[in-house]
Amino acid sequence: MSCGPLCASAPPFAVKALRRNRCPHGRVPLARRVCPACGRAVPREYAEAPGRAIVVVGEREAGKSTWISAAVRQFETGEAALAGLSVHLLGESSRNRYADLGTPTTEPLLMSIRSVSAKPSVLALYELPEDDCPPDVMATAAGVVRVIDPVRLPGVRTLFGLEPQLPRPLPWTHHAPTAMTVSKLDLIRDMFTDGSPLRRPSPQDRGHVESDSLDVHHEVEAWLARWGGIGTPSGHRCFALSAVDGQRVAEPLLWLLSQLRATRA
């Protein structure tokens, strides 16, 4: 929380420091709550509900911002909304952040995802490059979405006649559920046969469908092994999506929500 104007430039303080609803200086505090690290106002929903940090990582130009924008649209007006889910950006800072996702920042996007059958789930989405991911953020992550640019993988580059690139080891480790997400599916769709789950319609309008998710997982995991250049951590699930045409964009987040028991199946 924050002191009132009579306390001048006093630093923020924890709620437990209140004494008879007074700040440590004996005055009435401001009603809003602020982050003790950066001093910015914390939306009421985030302060009162159990928030979870979701870290979105990937190489530069992998499509992280594009995916976040497309996923939010799916929850607002797309197939995920038909499943009874909706998203609300929390606070002016997050709304401004969503309007300018292309600008690099470590500030999270705060959102509340609501379901007709569960309490609202408050998420903080951190978008970070793989080679500059703070260990403290990874340590507190409840889930990870690793966005993978297929054009950077050795097998795909060979098929496209591009020069090979040496894979780089990840500078961090984590133990949270991880959505290994191949982006830019529209560029590689011709590689998949007609019977591939990546060519059939997504059941996003029913929320997370485990059977379909497992079909996609096994298909994408096999292709990642064939293409090479990337490892998979324990507790992962593989996805592929196209933010350009909206194909399967909500599925990584739907799966993480199911893993966190934030929505009911």
N, C-alpha and C positions, 0 to 999 in steps of 0.2 A: 504494500500500500504506500501511499505518498502523503507527506505532511501538507497542511494548508499553506496559503500564501504568507501567513504571519511567521512561519518557521524558516523563511528565506530559502536558502539552497540546501536544506537538510536532505540527506539521501533517503531513498525508499526504505521501507522496513517491512518485516513479515507481519502477517495478520496476528500471529500469536503474541506480538509485542504490544498489542492494544491493551490498555488498562482502562476499564470502564468506558469503552468506546472512545478513548482519547489516544492521541499519538504519544510517542515517548517524551514529548515536550509538554504534555498536558493540554493540548489543544485538539479541536475537532479536525480529523483528517479529511482529505479529499475522498469522495465516494468511490472514485475509480481505483482500480488496482493497476500497478505498473510492474514491469519486469525489473528485477533487481540488477540485471546485467546491463541492459541498454536504456532503462528509464522510460520505455514506451508503454502506452496504455495497453492493458491486457483485456480483451473482450470478456464480458461477464460469463458467456457460455463456456469459454475455455478455462476460466478460473474455477468455475463451479463443477464442471464435468471432468471425469478422468480423461485427460488428453493423451494421445499416443503419437509418437514421432514416426513418420514414414520418410525414409531417405531415398530420394530418386537420384541415382548415380549413373554415370556413363561417360564415354569419351566425348570430347567437344564435337558438336555437329551430329551427335547420335540421334537427336530428336527428342530430348528430354522435355523442353518447353512445349514443343508441338504436341507431345503426348499428354502432358498435364492439361493443356487447353482443351484438347479433344475429349479427354476423360470428363472434365467438368461439364462440358456441353452435353455429353451423354447422360449425365445425372440430372441435368436441368431440363432437357427437352427430348432426349433420345430414348434408346431401348431400355437403359437402366431406369429411367423415370417410369417406364411402363411396368417395371417390376415393383413399383411402390416405393422406390428410393428417390430421395431428393437431396441436393447439396445447397448449403448456404455459406457464403464466404463471411467470415467473422471480422468485423472491424474495418475501418476505412483503409488501414494500411494493407490488409489483404486484398481488398477490392482494387486498390491502386497497383498492387503487385500483379494481380491477375491481368490487369489491363496492359501491363508492360513486362510480360514474361521474358522477353528477349534480353533484358538488361541483367547482367550477372549480379547476384547478391546472395548473401548467406541468410537473409531474412526468410523465415518460413511463411508458407501460405496456410493460414488457419481456416479450417472449414468444419462445418457440422453436417454429417450425413445422417439423414433421418429415414426411418423405416416405419411402416404401419404396424409392425409386429415387435419392435424393439425400441429401447431408449435411444436418443440421439448419440451418435459417436463423434467425438471431436478429434480431428486429426491436424497435425502440423506437418506439412509437406516441405521437406528441405530438398532443393535441387542443387546438386553439387557435382563438379567434375571428378572423375575417378582419381586423377593424379593430385588432387588437392582437397581431400576429404578429411576434415578434422577428426581425429580419433575419439574425442569426447562426444561428438555427435553420433558416430557409429555405435559407441558404447551404450547410448541411451535409445537407440532405434528399436521400435517394436516390430518393424518390418522394413524391407528393402525392395525397391524396384530397380533392377539393374537393366538399363536400356542398352541394347547391343545393336550397333550399326552393322548389318550383314556384309556391307561392301568392304568393311575392314578385315573380314575373316579370310584366311588364306585360300580356302577352297572356292569361295565366291569370287575372289579377285582373279584366280586362275581362269574360271569360267568366263569372266568379263574381259580377259586379256589385260589385266592391270598388273603393275609391278607389285611384288610381294612386300608386306610390311612385317617387321619383327614384332611378335606379341610382347606386351609388357606385363610383368607380374604386378598384381594389385598391391598397393602400399598399405592395405588395411585388411583386417579380418573381422568377422562378426559371427554371431550365432542366432540371428533373428531369421524368421521365415523370409525367403528371398524369391521374388518373382523375376526369373531370368527372361527378359522380354526382348525378342527380336523385333526391331522397328522396320519401317519401310517395306512392309510385306508386298506392297504393290510393285516393287522393283524386281522381286524374285518369285512372284506367284506362278510364273510359267514352269518353274522347276517341279511343281507338285502335280501329281496325277489327279484325275477327276475324282477318285475315291478318297483323296486326302481330307481329313477333317478341316484343314485350312481352306478348303474350297466350299464347304457347306455353310449354310447360314448359322450365325451365332445365336445361342439361346439367351442372350443378355437380357431380353425382356422378361425372363423368369429369374433373374438374379444369378447367383453362382450355381451352376449345374455341375456336380462333381464328375459324372460320367463323361460329359463332353470335355471338361477340363482335363481329365486324365488322357483322353484320346489325343488332344492337342499337345499335352505334355510329352507323351511318348514320341509323337511325330517330330516335334521340334528338337527334343533331346537327341534323337537319332541324327537329324540334320546337323546339329551343332558338333556332334562327334565326327561327322563326315567332313565338315568344313574346317575343323580344327581351330587352334589359336585362342581357345577360351576354356577355362575350367569351370566346374559347377560345384558350389558349396553344398554341404549337407542341409537338409530342410528346404530344398528348393522346389520350385514348380516352373516349368517352361511355358512360355507364351509367344505368340507372334501376332502382330497387329499392323494395321495401316491407318495412320492418323489422317491421311489424305482423303480416303473414302469412308472413314469411320468404322472399318471392320475390326471387331473384337477389341476396341480400345478400352472398354471398361473392365475387361476380364481380370487383369492383374490386380486392380484395386478391389474388385469383388472377391477374389480369392483371399487377399490379405484380410479383408473384413471378416470373412468366414473363419480364418485362422485365429483372429483376435476375438472371435465370438461377439463381434460388434453388431451383427445382424443375424436373424434367425433364418435357417434354411427353409 
